[in-house]
Amino acid sequence: MFSAAIFSFLISWDEVVLAIFMASPSLQTLPVKVWTTLRQDLTPVIAAASTLLVALTVLLMIAAALIRKGKTQ
């Protein structure tokens, strides 16, 4: 279940064009918001959000490696 959630999250970043077409004006997903902000103006908010997403991904991968290492010993 966890792997499916991560995979669907990563696929959603790949399908930004589809998300842009399906997004409503009142509700936007994070990839759509990042795309529109980058197209209109550069703000540090997007850099901060990207940094947090990369850090979260790295932490989850480290946690998964530690859990896997603990189960094999």
N, C-alpha and C positions, 0 to 999 in steps of 0.2 A: 504494500500500500504506500509506504514511504517512497519507494523507488518510482512508483507511478506518479506520485505528486511532484517529485523533482523533475521527472521527465516531462510532464505536462507543463510545468512552469517554464522549462527551457524551450519547449516547442512554442509557447506563447510569445517568447521573444523573437523567434524566427518568423512568426506569422504577423508581423506588425502591419503589413499592408492590408491583410484581411481584417485585422482588428480595427484599423482606421475606417474601413468601409462600414463595419458593423457597429461602430461606437455611436452613441447618441450624444447630442450636445451637452446634456446635463450629467452624463456619466462616462468617464474615460478610464480605461485601464492604465496601468503604470507605463507599459511600453508606448502607448499612444500619447500619453502626457509628455514623456521624454522626447518623443519624435516631434511633437508640435512645438515644444519649448525650444528644441534645438533649431528648428526651422525659423522661429520668430525672433527669439532673443536668447543669448547665452547668459544663464544665471548660475551662481554657485550651487543652487539647490540641486540641479541635475548632477553636478559633480559629486555632491555629498551623497545623493541617493545611489549613484553608481558605486561609490566607495563602500557604502554600507552593504550593498548587494554582493560585491566581490568579497568583502570580509566575512559576511555570513556564509557564503559558499565555501570559502576556505576553512572556516571553523567547522562546518558540517562535514567536510571531507576529512579533516583531522579527527573529528569525533568518530566517524565511521571507521577509519583506519585503526584507531585505538580499540574500539569495540571488537573489530575483527581480530586484532592481534591478541586481545584478552581471551577470546573464545578458542583460539588455536593452541594456546599454551596449556 
